[in-house]
Amino acid sequence: MKSVKLSSGYDMPTVGLGTWQAKPEEIERAVATALENGYRHIDTAFNYNNEDAIGKSLELWLNNGGKREELFITTKLPHYGNRAAEVEKYLNWSLEKLKLDYIDLYLIHMPFAFLCDASGCAPGINDDGSYELDLLTNPVSVWKQMEQEVKKGKVRSIGLSNFNENQIDEIWNNAEIKPCNLQVELHAYHQQKSLRNYCASHNIVVTAYSPLASPGAKIHFQTKYNYSSDKFPDLLGHPVVEKIAKAHEKTTAQILLRHLLQNDVIVIPKSASPQRIALNINIYDFELNSDEMADLNALDRGAEGRIFTFLFFKGVERHPLYPFRDELQ
Ligand SMILES: NC(=O)c1ccc[n+]([C@@H]2O[C@H](COP(=O)([O-])OP(=O)(O)OC[C@H]3O[C@@H](n4cnc5c(N)ncnc54)[C@H](OP(=O)(O)O)[C@@H]3O)[C@@H](O)[C@H]2O)c1
């Protein structure tokens, strides 16, 4: 199935292009390549600092006859703007940069919040390098403002990212417009079974970020945050994945993406390589059998498989809305 119906009534393509960590000139080309290869779903966020470049590519494509209603653009309210009074400001900035008059899916990027610095485009940092926590943020009031943006027509669908089950439940119980999408880390080593079951029972479609286990994140965490972790698995080179790839004459990335798709999860692999962009969406012409699905399901390491603990934001675990406290030793 190439798209799924969200509870908001809109169709969401099951494969999208991820854009985190791509330099603006790189992502401008990548989005153009993706559109040429049939992608219609692009995932970005205000704090990826690449919405301008994506906007240029989208504008070009639309000016050359592309239809806006075919596109599905996701962006996110940044953690340093996670306050009801700031939702509209960041949303307007995203619309302006993306050169769009509505966003298809707007997500609250994180449940926790930081204060922002004077630029409005980065979190405040204390003298000891820790992040300035905003302890007054209230996800339900932020959600209420997201609902207003739907009513104003600036956003078609709204959802959450990096919220845990209890946090989603709180939004759910207080929402007039229910969240229709949850974007979380999800790959063969971190399969989020319980969260997926919760979402299925609430008609919330799940999007997998880092579906290939984010091979580039290790260097990024080290260079940007001076944060190192040994939790960087090489899923693309795993023997079980390689064996299945050989049997289907596909790449290991295609097997990992197909596995998630068959588990009813949307995937947003990031690539800046034209060849890999083309390969990553070419996953609709084969099917993994039940033994192969069982072998891939068995790779799950549960909480141990999580890469994005967000502990590279120094001090984040002290925020009361830090979502993974249960997993801390
Ligand atoms: N909501 C959140 O908090 C959050 C957090 C993280 C990510 N995300 C979203 O999810 C997207 C995907 O996650 P991600 O970027 O962390 O990780 P990913 O998609 O799992 O992996 C991307 C990395 O894999 C490489 N790659 C891509 N296709 C490949 C292939 N076919 N074979 C081998 N290597 C391949 C890419 O390098 P090349 O570019 O060189 O191909 C890049 O280094 C992000 O870009 C972003 O849009 C959201």
The ligand as a Gaussian input file, in Angstrom:
#p B3LYP/6-31G(d) Opt

LIG

0 1
 N       11.332000      13.249000      15.141000
 C       12.599000      13.156000      15.490000
 O       13.005000      13.482000      16.621000
 C       13.588000      12.639000      14.488000
 C       14.850000      12.198000      14.922000
 C       15.726000      11.681000      13.956000
 C       15.328000      11.600000      12.633000
 N       14.105000      12.071000      12.240000
 C       13.665000      12.037000      10.805000
 O       13.846000      10.724000      10.297000
 C       14.695000      10.755000       9.162000
 C       15.488000       9.474000       9.034000
 O       16.283000       9.233000      10.176000
 P       17.885000       9.400000      10.167000
 O       18.281000      10.392000       9.177000
 O       18.274000       9.587000      11.598000
 O       18.417000       7.944000       9.815000
 P       18.220000       6.855000       8.664000
 O       17.243000       7.311000       7.667000
 O       17.988000       5.575000       9.379000
 O       19.669000       6.785000       8.042000
 C       20.188000       7.810000       7.263000
 C       21.650000       7.484000       6.979000
 O       21.717000       6.261000       6.254000
 C       22.403000       6.469000       5.013000
 N       21.634000       5.733000       4.007000
 C       20.438000       6.072000       3.481000
 N       20.002000       5.152000       2.612000
 C       20.957000       4.195000       2.583000
 C       21.082000       2.995000       1.853000
 N       20.155000       2.609000       0.979000
 N       22.204000       2.249000       2.062000
 C       23.155000       2.651000       2.940000
 N       23.099000       3.800000       3.658000
 C       21.998000       4.562000       3.480000
 C       22.397000       7.949000       4.778000
 O       23.574000       8.372000       4.130000
 P       23.510000       9.095000       2.664000
 O       22.781000      10.392000       2.834000
 O       24.950000       9.263000       2.327000
 O       22.797000       8.136000       1.759000
 C       22.377000       8.524000       6.200000
 O       23.685000       8.598000       6.735000
 C       15.554000      11.998000       9.438000
 O       16.292000      12.414000       8.309000
 C       14.509000      12.964000       9.909000
 O       13.751000      13.469000       8.821000
 C       13.220000      12.556000      13.154000

